[in-house]
């Protein structure tokens, strides 16, 4: 039997950031991105030069880049995992689909002003138990949210 070629994944660390009412922060995805029409949660991929960087530091970098200088408490025990894909047609560089392995963490919002970056076009705080996740999320983000909701 021929040996199967192993897949290659980028790793993306994501936060389910909860406010004092238990609502999570969601970020509206711009039209030109692969999840257009849906929402994302704070976080992102690990940079090449961050191999020796603690996961908490990477998460804090992503939080600062995406929602500003806010105070958060991060629980470093993963709460969900999923896989997603960015189609080659939606990528700025590269000619192949990009496979992403998501690791989700829970965090509490402690204070500060949420100021989203130009990576997103809006934000809101939602109660996950009061919405249909399929109307807000897609792909690997939806899969991670559904895993989280199935095992609260």
C-alpha positions as CSV (number, residue, x, y, z in Angstrom):
1,X,0.0,0.0,0.0
2,X,1.4,3.4,-1.0
3,X,2.0,5.8,1.9
4,X,-0.5,8.6,2.1
5,X,0.7,12.2,1.9
6,X,0.1,14.0,5.2
7,X,-1.9,17.2,5.2
8,X,-0.4,20.5,6.2
9,X,-2.3,22.9,8.5
10,X,-1.9,26.4,9.7
11,X,-2.9,26.7,13.4
12,X,-5.3,29.4,14.4
13,X,-6.0,30.2,18.1
14,X,-9.5,31.6,18.7
15,X,-11.2,33.1,21.8
16,X,-14.7,32.9,22.9
17,X,-14.5,36.2,24.8
18,X,-17.4,36.6,27.3
19,X,-18.6,39.8,28.9
20,X,-20.1,40.0,32.4
21,X,-23.5,39.0,31.0
22,X,-22.0,35.8,29.4
23,X,-22.4,37.1,25.8
24,X,-19.5,36.5,23.4
25,X,-17.9,39.0,21.1
26,X,-18.3,38.3,17.4
27,X,-16.6,40.2,14.5
28,X,-18.3,40.8,11.2
29,X,-16.3,39.5,8.2
30,X,-15.7,41.9,5.3
31,X,-17.2,41.0,1.8
32,X,-13.9,40.1,0.2
33,X,-12.9,37.4,2.8
34,X,-13.8,33.7,2.6
35,X,-16.3,33.9,5.4
36,X,-18.1,36.9,3.9
37,X,-21.6,37.3,5.3
38,X,-20.7,35.6,8.6
39,X,-19.0,36.4,11.8
40,X,-15.6,35.4,13.3
41,X,-14.3,35.5,16.9
42,X,-11.1,37.1,18.0
43,X,-7.8,35.3,17.3
44,X,-5.7,34.2,14.4
45,X,-2.8,32.2,13.1
46,X,0.5,31.7,14.8
47,X,3.2,33.7,13.0
48,X,6.3,31.9,11.7
49,X,8.6,33.6,14.3
50,X,6.3,32.6,17.2
51,X,7.3,29.0,17.5
52,X,8.8,29.5,21.0
53,X,6.2,32.1,22.1
54,X,3.7,31.1,24.7
55,X,0.2,30.5,23.4
56,X,-1.2,33.1,25.9
57,X,1.1,35.7,24.4
58,X,0.0,34.9,20.9
59,X,-3.6,35.2,21.9
60,X,-3.0,38.5,23.6
61,X,-1.2,39.8,20.4
62,X,-4.2,38.7,18.3
63,X,-6.7,40.4,20.7
64,X,-4.7,43.6,20.6
65,X,-4.5,43.6,16.8
66,X,-8.2,42.8,16.3
67,X,-10.1,44.5,19.1
68,X,-7.6,46.9,20.7
69,X,-5.9,47.3,24.1
70,X,-8.6,45.6,26.3
71,X,-8.2,43.6,29.5
72,X,-9.0,39.9,29.2
73,X,-8.5,36.9,31.4
74,X,-7.7,33.8,29.2
75,X,-8.3,30.2,30.3
76,X,-5.6,28.2,28.6
77,X,-7.5,25.0,28.6
78,X,-8.8,24.5,25.1
79,X,-12.6,24.2,24.9
80,X,-13.1,23.1,21.3
81,X,-11.2,22.3,18.1
82,X,-12.1,22.3,14.4
83,X,-10.8,22.4,10.9
84,X,-11.5,24.9,8.1
85,X,-10.4,25.9,4.7
86,X,-9.7,29.2,2.9
87,X,-10.3,28.4,-0.8
88,X,-7.4,29.4,-3.1
89,X,-9.9,31.7,-4.9
90,X,-10.2,33.8,-1.7
91,X,-6.5,34.0,-0.9
92,X,-4.4,37.0,-1.7
93,X,-1.3,34.8,-2.2
94,X,-0.9,31.1,-3.0
95,X,-2.6,28.9,-5.5
96,X,-3.8,26.2,-3.2
97,X,-6.6,25.9,-0.6
98,X,-5.3,26.8,2.9
99,X,-6.2,24.2,5.6
100,X,-6.6,25.6,9.1
101,X,-6.7,23.8,12.5
102,X,-8.6,25.9,15.0
103,X,-8.1,25.7,18.8
104,X,-10.7,27.6,20.8
105,X,-10.2,29.0,24.3
106,X,-12.5,30.8,26.7
107,X,-11.8,34.2,28.0
108,X,-13.5,36.9,30.1
109,X,-13.6,40.5,29.1
110,X,-12.4,42.6,32.1
111,X,-12.6,46.1,30.6
112,X,-11.5,48.6,28.0
113,X,-13.0,49.9,24.7
114,X,-13.4,47.4,21.9
115,X,-12.0,49.0,18.8
116,X,-12.0,46.6,15.9
117,X,-9.2,46.6,13.3
118,X,-9.8,46.8,9.5
119,X,-9.8,43.0,9.4
120,X,-13.5,43.2,10.3
121,X,-16.4,45.6,9.6
122,X,-18.4,45.4,12.8
123,X,-18.9,43.6,16.1
124,X,-21.5,42.7,18.6
125,X,-22.0,40.8,21.8
126,X,-24.4,37.8,21.5
127,X,-25.9,35.1,23.7
128,X,-25.0,31.9,22.0
129,X,-27.9,30.1,23.6
130,X,-30.4,32.5,22.0
131,X,-29.2,32.2,18.3
132,X,-28.9,29.7,15.5
133,X,-25.1,29.4,15.1
134,X,-25.6,28.5,11.4
135,X,-27.0,32.0,10.7
136,X,-23.8,33.6,12.2
137,X,-20.9,31.3,11.6
138,X,-19.6,29.0,8.8
139,X,-16.8,26.5,8.3
140,X,-14.4,25.8,11.0
141,X,-15.7,28.6,13.2
142,X,-19.2,27.1,13.1
143,X,-17.8,23.6,13.9
144,X,-15.9,25.0,16.9
145,X,-18.9,26.9,18.2
146,X,-21.1,23.8,17.8
147,X,-18.5,21.7,19.7
148,X,-18.4,24.2,22.5
149,X,-22.2,24.3,22.7
150,X,-22.5,20.5,22.8
151,X,-20.1,20.3,25.7
152,X,-20.6,23.4,27.9
